[in-house]
C-alpha cells in the first residue's frame, strides 16, 4: 500500500479497471495461497530443496495455460527446453525400486509439491492476465496496482482465517514480528519483481527464469539446513537448469 500510494503521489495517472479484473486477480491471489500451503506441506514429506523442485511442474503448466488461455505460445525450441526441464523433475521425483528401475514417486510429498506447481502456474497466468487487463499510461502503475490488490486480498483471506480458526497464531505472529517482517519483505520484493516482469513479457518466460531459485534452494539446504542429497537429485536439478536456459534463450 505504501508503494502504491508513493507511486501515485510521485506520478498521478488515471487507471481503467474492467469488471473482469477483479475476478482474475482474486483467482490469482487464491491460487497462490493454495500453492504455498501445498508447498510447505510437501517440505514435511521430503527436504527443503527437493520439496521446492517438486513444485516446478508449474513450468510446463504455465506454458500450457499461457498457450490455451492467453494465446502466448512458446517456440518449438522452447517447448523442447521445457520438456528437458520436466525430465529433470521426473528424475527428482523418482524412487528406485527393488528391481533397480526408476518409477515415479507417488508419495504424499510428491503429490503435494506438484499440486502446488499447478496452483502457482494458475497464479502466474492470472497475474499476467490481470496486469494486461488494466489500462494505464505506465506499466509500473499497472503492476503496482495489481500487486497491491493481490496482496490485499491475500492478507484479508489469511487474517479472516486466522481470526476465526486459529486466533492464537495471530498473537504468535505479532510476538515474532521481527522474523515475520524480514520474510515478508523478501517475499514481497520477489513478488514485485515477477509481477512487473509479467507485465513486460509472457508468464512462461518469467516463471521459467525464476526457477533459478532451485540453485539457491540447494545452497541453503546444504549450508544452512545441513541436508544431504543423492547424485540423481543433482542430475535432475542440472537438467532443470538447462531447460531454464533453453526457455530463456529460445522462448
N, C-alpha and C positions, 0 to 999 in steps of 0.2 A: 504493500500500500504506500509506503514511503517512496519507493522507486517510481510508482505510477504518479503520485502527487508531484514529486520533483520534476518528472518529465513534462507534465502539463503546465507547471509553473514556468519552467525553462522555455518551453515552446508550445503554447496552446495551439491546438488543432482540432477541428471537428472530426468526429468518427461516426460512421453509419453502422448500426448494429441490426442486421436482419433477424427475424424470429428464429430461423434455423440455427443461428449461432449458439443460443442457449442450450439447445438440445445436444449439439455437437460437443461443446466444452464441458457440459455436465457428464456426458458419456465418457469423455476422455479422463476427467478427474476421477470418476468412479472406477474405471478400468485400471488406472494407475494404482489406486488404493488396493484393489484386489490383487494385482500383480505383485505389489510389495509384500502383502500379507503372505501370499503363497511362497515367495522367495525366502522370506525369513523362516517360514516353517520348513522349507527344504534344507536349510542350514542344520536343522536338528537331525536330519537323516544322513547327510554327508557333511564334509567340512566346508569351510567358508569359500575357498577358491572354486572347488568343483561345484558347489551349490550355485555359485554365481554363473558358471559356464552353462549349467543346465538351462538357465533362463534364456540363453542366447538363441534358442529356436525362433525368437522374435525376428531375427534377420530375415529368414525365409518368409515368415508370416507377414511382416511389414511389406516385403516386396510383392507378395501375392495380393494383399489388401490394397496396396497403392495402385496396382495394375487394375484390379476389379472396380474399386470404389472411386479412385481419383484419376484413373486413366493415365498414370505415370509409369510407363513400362521400362524396366532396365534393359540394357543392351544384351545381346547374346553372350558376350564375354563376361558381362556382369552376372548373368544367371549361372554361368559355369563357376564363377568365383563363389557365388552363394552356395552352390552345391558342394564345392570343396569345403566351405566353411561348415556346412551341415555334416559332411563326412567326419570332420574333426569332432563335432558334437556327438556323433554316434559312437566314436571311439571313446570319448569321455564318459558316455552314459552306458557303456557295455561292461559286462562282467564275465569273467572266464568260467566256463563250466568244467565239470569233472572230465569231459572228453577233450579238454583243451581247445574248445571252439568258443568264439565270442558270440554271445546272444544279447539282444537289447535288454537293458536293465528295466525291471518292472517295479522297482522299489517305490515306496511312497515318496521318497526324496526326489526321484527322477520325475515322477508324475507331477508333483507339485512344482518343481523347478521349470519343467517345460510348459505347464499351465500358466505359470507366471509370465513366461515369454509370450504366450498368446495374448494376455491382457496388456502387457507392455506394448505389444505390436498394435493392438487396437487403440491404446492411448496415443501412440505416436501418430497414427493416421488421423485420429480425432483432432489432435492439436494442429497438425498440418492443415486439415480441412477448416478448423476454426479460424486460424490466422488468415487464411486466404479468403474466407467469407467476409471478413471485416473490410470496410472501405475507409481508408485514412491516407493522409498525404505522406506519411512516413512509415516505413517498415518497422522501425523501432517502436513507434506508438502502438501499432497493431500487436506487436509481440509482447510488449509490457502489459497492455490491457488484457490480452489472453492469459498471460502468466498470473496476473493479479486475480483475475476471475477464477481460474482453475484452482489456485491455492486457497482462495477464499472459500470456495465450495468444499474443498478437502478439509480445511480447518473446521468448518461448520459441521460436516458429517462426523469427523473424528470427535469433536467436542461434544456433540449430542450423544454419540455412542458411549463415550466415557462417562458422561454425566448420568445417564440412565442405567448403564450396565456395569460400570467399573469406576465408580466415583473416587475410590481410594487411589487409583492411578493418577488422577489429576493432582492430588497432593504430592505424590512422588515426583511428578514432572516438575512442579514448582520447587520442590526441595532439591532437585538435581538440575536446576536451571542452567548452570554453567556448562554442563555436558550437552544439554539439550540445545542451547544457543549455538554452540560450536557445530554440532551435527546439522542443525537447521540451516546455518549459514552456508556450509559446504553443499548441502543438498539443493538449496535454492539457487546457489551460484551455478551449479551444474544444470539445473532445470532452465535457468535463464539462458544459458549458452545454447542448449539444443532447441529451445523454443524459438529463439532468434534465427538459429541456423535453418530450422524447418520453414521459416518464412522466406528463406533465400533459395532453398533447393528442395529436392524430394526427400520424403521421410525415409526411404530406404537407404539413401546415401548417408544421411545424418546418423541414423541408428546403427548402420554398419560401421562407420568410422568410430562411433562411440564404443565399439567393442574393444578398443584398446585398453579399456579398464580391466580386461582379463589379465593382462600383464601385471597391472598394479595389484590385482587381487592375489595373484600368486606370490608377488613380492611381499605383500602384507601378511599373507598366510604363512609364508616361510620364516620371515624375520620377526614378526610380532606375535603371531599365534603359535609358532613352533609346530606347524602341521607338516607332515611328510606326505609325498605324493609318489605314485608309481610312474614308471617310464612312459606308459601309454597315456597318462594324463598330460605329460609334456608334449608327446607326439600330437595328441588331439588338439592341444592349445596352439601348437605351431601351425597346424592345418587351418585352424580358425583364423589365425593372424594372416596367413597367406590369402585366405578368402577375403578378409577385410581389405587388404592392399589391392586385390583384384577389383573389388567393387569400387573402391575409391578411384582407381586408375581408369577403369573401363565403364563405370556406371553411368 
